[in-house]
Every structure is written in structure tokens, then in C-alpha cells.
Amino acid sequence: MAGTALFTLKTIKAAFRGLYPGDSLCVTFLDGEVVVTGRVTGIGGRIGAVTEKGRLHEDIHANRVLSMEVK
């Protein structure tokens, strides 16, 4: 998987913008060597997400995102 992005930032932004009211975009991403899942809170040049335990992850690069799910 090295060097191959599964999603582009443009694709993730489009999914985030297209949410229905009450829906959330959740991403699973690599934080160093650890796989983490969080609810997307915002997207600029990078992604911000909050885990179920309330930890905020900022500056997530799109190439670190492994999967996306609308909940």
C-alpha cells in the first residue's frame, strides 16, 4: 500500500459536504502505526476527526485514510 492513496482530499470533502442532516462521516486512518476511527469535524487542507473517546486528531493527511463510512 506504500505510495498509494485510497482517497483524495477532494473525494473526502465531497462526501463530507454531501451528508444529510444528522449524518456523520467517519474515517478510519493511520495515526503513526495505530489504526484509529473518528468522526470528521472539519476539512481544510487536511482532515480533523474526533474519536469516540473524545480525542481530537488534527492534520490528518488524506493518504492516511483507509476507509470512510456515513453513520
N, CA, C and O atoms as CSV, one atom per row, in Angstrom:
chain,resi,resn,atom,element,x,y,z
A,1,MET,N,N,0.815,-1.194,0.000
A,1,MET,CA,C,0.000,0.000,0.000
A,1,MET,C,C,0.857,1.256,0.000
A,1,MET,O,O,0.331,2.345,-0.229
A,2,ALA,N,N,2.130,1.147,0.243
A,2,ALA,CA,C,3.007,2.305,0.309
A,2,ALA,C,C,2.943,3.103,-0.990
A,2,ALA,O,O,3.093,2.553,-2.081
A,3,GLY,N,N,2.718,4.409,-0.852
A,3,GLY,CA,C,2.696,5.284,-2.019
A,3,GLY,C,C,1.361,5.342,-2.737
A,3,GLY,O,O,1.221,6.109,-3.689
A,4,THR,N,N,0.382,4.567,-2.321
A,4,THR,CA,C,-0.910,4.559,-2.998
A,4,THR,C,C,-1.988,5.087,-2.062
A,4,THR,O,O,-2.279,4.480,-1.031
A,5,ALA,N,N,-2.580,6.226,-2.429
A,5,ALA,CA,C,-3.660,6.791,-1.627
A,5,ALA,C,C,-4.975,6.139,-2.029
A,5,ALA,O,O,-5.258,5.985,-3.217
A,6,LEU,N,N,-5.778,5.756,-1.040
A,6,LEU,CA,C,-7.075,5.161,-1.330
A,6,LEU,C,C,-8.106,6.228,-1.662
A,6,LEU,O,O,-9.003,6.003,-2.474
A,7,PHE,N,N,-7.975,7.399,-1.029
A,7,PHE,CA,C,-8.917,8.502,-1.236
A,7,PHE,C,C,-8.138,9.790,-1.436
A,7,PHE,O,O,-7.061,9.979,-0.870
A,8,THR,N,N,-8.698,10.670,-2.250
A,8,THR,CA,C,-8.113,12.001,-2.393
A,8,THR,C,C,-8.831,12.940,-1.431
A,8,THR,O,O,-9.939,12.645,-0.981
A,9,LEU,N,N,-8.208,14.060,-1.117
A,9,LEU,CA,C,-8.840,15.053,-0.249
A,9,LEU,C,C,-10.128,15.565,-0.899
A,9,LEU,O,O,-11.112,15.833,-0.208
A,10,LYS,N,N,-10.119,15.696,-2.204
A,10,LYS,CA,C,-11.299,16.153,-2.941
A,10,LYS,C,C,-12.479,15.186,-2.748
A,10,LYS,O,O,-13.615,15.626,-2.572
A,11,THR,N,N,-12.216,13.890,-2.781
A,11,THR,CA,C,-13.262,12.881,-2.594
A,11,THR,C,C,-13.817,12.930,-1.172
A,11,THR,O,O,-15.030,12.848,-0.973
A,12,ILE,N,N,-12.934,13.061,-0.188
A,12,ILE,CA,C,-13.365,13.112,1.206
A,12,ILE,C,C,-14.186,14.372,1.466
A,12,ILE,O,O,-15.198,14.319,2.164
A,13,LYS,N,N,-13.756,15.506,0.907
A,13,LYS,CA,C,-14.521,16.761,1.050
A,13,LYS,C,C,-15.908,16.618,0.434
A,13,LYS,O,O,-16.888,17.081,1.018
A,14,ALA,N,N,-16.009,15.988,-0.732
A,14,ALA,CA,C,-17.299,15.806,-1.396
A,14,ALA,C,C,-18.229,14.947,-0.546
A,14,ALA,O,O,-19.418,15.246,-0.433
A,15,ALA,N,N,-17.701,13.894,0.046
A,15,ALA,CA,C,-18.517,13.043,0.919
A,15,ALA,C,C,-18.987,13.820,2.135
A,15,ALA,O,O,-20.136,13.672,2.551
A,16,PHE,N,N,-18.127,14.642,2.712
A,16,PHE,CA,C,-18.455,15.435,3.897
A,16,PHE,C,C,-19.526,16.482,3.578
A,16,PHE,O,O,-20.458,16.680,4.358
A,17,ARG,N,N,-19.389,17.146,2.434
A,17,ARG,CA,C,-20.366,18.167,2.021
A,17,ARG,C,C,-21.721,17.566,1.687
A,17,ARG,O,O,-22.748,18.225,1.849
A,18,GLY,N,N,-21.737,16.320,1.221
A,18,GLY,CA,C,-22.970,15.688,0.768
A,18,GLY,C,C,-23.770,14.989,1.855
A,18,GLY,O,O,-24.732,14.282,1.553
A,19,LEU,N,N,-23.391,15.173,3.113
A,19,LEU,CA,C,-24.103,14.498,4.204
A,19,LEU,C,C,-25.500,15.070,4.398
A,19,LEU,O,O,-25.718,16.272,4.241
A,20,TYR,N,N,-26.442,14.202,4.741
A,20,TYR,CA,C,-27.774,14.638,5.139
A,20,TYR,C,C,-27.706,15.136,6.577
A,20,TYR,O,O,-26.833,14.712,7.334
A,21,PRO,N,N,-28.616,16.033,6.967
A,21,PRO,CA,C,-28.647,16.489,8.359
A,21,PRO,C,C,-28.758,15.286,9.305
A,21,PRO,O,O,-29.560,14.381,9.074
A,22,GLY,N,N,-27.970,15.285,10.341
A,22,GLY,CA,C,-27.981,14.189,11.305
A,22,GLY,C,C,-26.989,13.081,11.004
A,22,GLY,O,O,-26.739,12.233,11.861
A,23,ASP,N,N,-26.414,13.068,9.801
A,23,ASP,CA,C,-25.421,12.056,9.444
A,23,ASP,C,C,-24.018,12.554,9.762
A,23,ASP,O,O,-23.776,13.759,9.825
A,24,SER,N,N,-23.099,11.621,9.960
A,24,SER,CA,C,-21.694,11.941,10.206
A,24,SER,C,C,-20.830,11.122,9.267
A,24,SER,O,O,-21.179,9.999,8.903
A,25,LEU,N,N,-19.707,11.691,8.883
A,25,LEU,CA,C,-18.718,10.967,8.094
A,25,LEU,C,C,-17.641,10.481,9.049
A,25,LEU,O,O,-16.986,11.280,9.718
A,26,CYS,N,N,-17.463,9.178,9.110
A,26,CYS,CA,C,-16.436,8.584,9.957
A,26,CYS,C,C,-15.323,8.048,9.071
A,26,CYS,O,O,-15.577,7.426,8.039
A,27,VAL,N,N,-14.088,8.299,9.489
A,27,VAL,CA,C,-12.936,7.813,8.740
A,27,VAL,C,C,-12.083,6.920,9.637
A,27,VAL,O,O,-11.948,7.163,10.836
A,28,THR,N,N,-11.523,5.904,9.040
A,28,THR,CA,C,-10.527,5.070,9.697
A,28,THR,C,C,-9.202,5.443,9.061
A,28,THR,O,O,-9.068,5.426,7.837
A,29,PHE,N,N,-8.221,5.780,9.889
A,29,PHE,CA,C,-6.952,6.297,9.379
A,29,PHE,C,C,-5.790,5.811,10.225
A,29,PHE,O,O,-5.966,5.320,11.340
A,30,LEU,N,N,-4.612,5.959,9.671
A,30,LEU,CA,C,-3.389,5.611,10.387
A,30,LEU,C,C,-2.885,6.823,11.151
A,30,LEU,O,O,-2.691,7.894,10.575
A,31,ASP,N,N,-2.675,6.653,12.445
A,31,ASP,CA,C,-2.055,7.671,13.291
A,31,ASP,C,C,-0.721,7.079,13.723
A,31,ASP,O,O,-0.636,6.390,14.740
A,32,GLY,N,N,0.301,7.348,12.954
A,32,GLY,CA,C,1.571,6.657,13.145
A,32,GLY,C,C,1.412,5.226,12.681
A,32,GLY,O,O,1.163,4.976,11.501
A,33,GLU,N,N,1.552,4.292,13.592
A,33,GLU,CA,C,1.381,2.877,13.274
A,33,GLU,C,C,0.040,2.332,13.773
A,33,GLU,O,O,-0.254,1.150,13.595
A,34,VAL,N,N,-0.772,3.190,14.397
A,34,VAL,CA,C,-2.032,2.780,15.012
A,34,VAL,C,C,-3.204,3.118,14.092
A,34,VAL,O,O,-3.256,4.208,13.521
A,35,VAL,N,N,-4.143,2.182,13.951
A,35,VAL,CA,C,-5.359,2.422,13.169
A,35,VAL,C,C,-6.414,3.010,14.111
A,35,VAL,O,O,-6.714,2.438,15.158
A,36,VAL,N,N,-6.974,4.168,13.719
A,36,VAL,CA,C,-7.920,4.908,14.550
A,36,VAL,C,C,-9.158,5.232,13.724
A,36,VAL,O,O,-9.060,5.443,12.515
A,37,THR,N,N,-10.330,5.272,14.373
A,37,THR,CA,C,-11.564,5.687,13.710
A,37,THR,C,C,-12.114,6.910,14.423
A,37,THR,O,O,-12.135,6.967,15.653
A,38,GLY,N,N,-12.561,7.893,13.642
A,38,GLY,CA,C,-13.122,9.097,14.227
A,38,GLY,C,C,-14.132,9.749,13.314
A,38,GLY,O,O,-14.167,9.495,12.110
A,39,ARG,N,N,-14.963,10.605,13.917
A,39,ARG,CA,C,-15.979,11.374,13.185
A,39,ARG,C,C,-15.330,12.652,12.670
A,39,ARG,O,O,-14.714,13.394,13.435
A,40,VAL,N,N,-15.471,12.904,11.374
A,40,VAL,CA,C,-14.872,14.090,10.762
A,40,VAL,C,C,-15.566,15.339,11.300
A,40,VAL,O,O,-16.792,15.446,11.281
A,41,THR,N,N,-14.750,16.282,11.780
A,41,THR,CA,C,-15.274,17.537,12.307
A,41,THR,C,C,-15.043,18.701,11.357
A,41,THR,O,O,-15.729,19.719,11.440
A,42,GLY,N,N,-14.088,18.555,10.464
A,42,GLY,CA,C,-13.805,19.610,9.506
A,42,GLY,C,C,-12.731,19.185,8.531
A,42,GLY,O,O,-11.926,18.295,8.803
A,43,ILE,N,N,-12.742,19.854,7.377
A,43,ILE,CA,C,-11.750,19.574,6.345
A,43,ILE,C,C,-11.315,20.888,5.728
A,43,ILE,O,O,-12.136,21.671,5.249
A,44,GLY,N,N,-10.025,21.113,5.747
A,44,GLY,CA,C,-9.424,22.244,5.054
A,44,GLY,C,C,-8.409,21.657,4.098
A,44,GLY,O,O,-8.771,20.956,3.153
A,45,GLY,N,N,-7.141,21.938,4.339
A,45,GLY,CA,C,-6.072,21.296,3.591
A,45,GLY,C,C,-5.805,19.898,4.112
A,45,GLY,O,O,-5.198,19.067,3.437
A,46,ARG,N,N,-6.277,19.654,5.342
A,46,ARG,CA,C,-6.169,18.347,5.987
A,46,ARG,C,C,-7.462,18.084,6.745
A,46,ARG,O,O,-8.353,18.934,6.768
A,47,ILE,N,N,-7.569,16.915,7.365
A,47,ILE,CA,C,-8.816,16.477,7.990
A,47,ILE,C,C,-8.694,16.540,9.505
A,47,ILE,O,O,-7.636,16.256,10.066
A,48,GLY,N,N,-9.793,16.917,10.164
A,48,GLY,CA,C,-9.885,16.853,11.616
A,48,GLY,C,C,-10.955,15.839,11.975
A,48,GLY,O,O,-12.007,15.794,11.338
A,49,ALA,N,N,-10.694,15.018,13.000
A,49,ALA,CA,C,-11.649,13.987,13.409
A,49,ALA,C,C,-11.569,13.787,14.915
A,49,ALA,O,O,-10.520,13.978,15.531
A,50,VAL,N,N,-12.714,13.393,15.501
A,50,VAL,CA,C,-12.800,13.116,16.935
A,50,VAL,C,C,-13.170,11.650,17.120
A,50,VAL,O,O,-14.101,11.154,16.485
A,51,THR,N,N,-12.436,10.954,17.997
A,51,THR,CA,C,-12.729,9.552,18.283
A,51,THR,C,C,-13.901,9.448,19.246
A,51,THR,O,O,-14.353,10.453,19.795
A,52,GLU,N,N,-14.394,8.230,19.451
A,52,GLU,CA,C,-15.499,8.006,20.393
A,52,GLU,C,C,-15.118,8.404,21.814
A,52,GLU,O,O,-15.984,8.770,22.608
A,53,LYS,N,N,-13.847,8.335,22.135
A,53,LYS,CA,C,-13.373,8.711,23.474
A,53,LYS,C,C,-13.132,10.211,23.604
A,53,LYS,O,O,-12.706,10.685,24.657
A,54,GLY,N,N,-13.405,10.961,22.529
A,54,GLY,CA,C,-13.287,12.414,22.571
A,54,GLY,C,C,-11.931,12.982,22.216
A,54,GLY,O,O,-11.713,14.184,22.365
A,55,ARG,N,N,-11.018,12.157,21.751
A,55,ARG,CA,C,-9.695,12.656,21.369
A,55,ARG,C,C,-9.755,13.282,19.979
A,55,ARG,O,O,-10.245,12.671,19.030
A,56,LEU,N,N,-9.248,14.515,19.874
A,56,LEU,CA,C,-9.222,15.234,18.611
A,56,LEU,C,C,-7.931,14.929,17.870
A,56,LEU,O,O,-6.835,15.055,18.416
A,57,HIS,N,N,-8.081,14.527,16.623
A,57,HIS,CA,C,-6.937,14.310,15.738
A,57,HIS,C,C,-7.020,15.377,14.653
A,57,HIS,O,O,-8.008,15.450,13.922
A,58,GLU,N,N,-5.995,16.193,14.550
A,58,GLU,CA,C,-5.949,17.231,13.524
A,58,GLU,C,C,-4.835,16.928,12.536
A,58,GLU,O,O,-3.940,16.129,12.808
A,59,ASP,N,N,-4.907,17.572,11.403
A,59,ASP,CA,C,-3.867,17.451,10.382
A,59,ASP,C,C,-3.703,16.039,9.845
A,59,ASP,O,O,-2.585,15.581,9.608
A,60,ILE,N,N,-4.825,15.351,9.655
A,60,ILE,CA,C,-4.791,14.020,9.060
A,60,ILE,C,C,-4.667,14.181,7.544
A,60,ILE,O,O,-5.500,14.834,6.914
A,61,HIS,N,N,-3.657,13.603,6.982
A,61,HIS,CA,C,-3.484,13.648,5.529
A,61,HIS,C,C,-4.437,12.648,4.873
A,61,HIS,O,O,-4.669,11.564,5.408
A,62,ALA,N,N,-4.983,13.010,3.727
A,62,ALA,CA,C,-5.918,12.128,3.014
A,62,ALA,C,C,-5.286,10.786,2.680
A,62,ALA,O,O,-5.983,9.772,2.631
A,63,ASN,N,N,-3.977,10.763,2.449
A,63,ASN,CA,C,-3.326,9.490,2.096
A,63,ASN,C,C,-3.191,8.549,3.291
A,63,ASN,O,O,-2.737,7.417,3.126
A,64,ARG,N,N,-3.574,8.991,4.491
A,64,ARG,CA,C,-3.564,8.140,5.681
A,64,ARG,C,C,-4.932,7.519,5.948
A,64,ARG,O,O,-5.073,6.663,6.821
A,65,VAL,N,N,-5.954,7.962,5.180
A,65,VAL,CA,C,-7.322,7.455,5.366
A,65,VAL,C,C,-7.447,6.096,4.694
A,65,VAL,O,O,-7.152,5.935,3.510
A,66,LEU,N,N,-7.895,5.119,5.484
A,66,LEU,CA,C,-8.048,3.744,4.987
A,66,LEU,C,C,-9.469,3.444,4.531
A,66,LEU,O,O,-9.670,2.683,3.585
A,67,SER,N,N,-10.469,4.048,5.208
A,67,SER,CA,C,-11.861,3.843,4.822
A,67,SER,C,C,-12.718,4.984,5.319
A,67,SER,O,O,-12.327,5.733,6.214
A,68,MET,N,N,-13.898,5.108,4.722
A,68,MET,CA,C,-14.891,6.129,5.107
A,68,MET,C,C,-16.228,5.451,5.224
A,68,MET,O,O,-16.518,4.487,4.516
A,69,GLU,N,N,-17.060,5.973,6.147
A,69,GLU,CA,C,-18.406,5.423,6.325
A,69,GLU,C,C,-19.314,6.552,6.814
A,69,GLU,O,O,-18.927,7.358,7.660
A,70,VAL,N,N,-20.518,6.592,6.268
A,70,VAL,CA,C,-21.523,7.550,6.732
A,70,VAL,C,C,-22.367,6.853,7.766
A,70,VAL,O,O,-22.883,5.762,7.526
A,71,LYS,N,N,-22.512,7.483,8.928
A,71,LYS,CA,C,-23.323,6.909,10.021
A,71,LYS,C,C,-24.402,7.886,10.411
A,71,LYS,O,O,-25.195,7.604,11.309
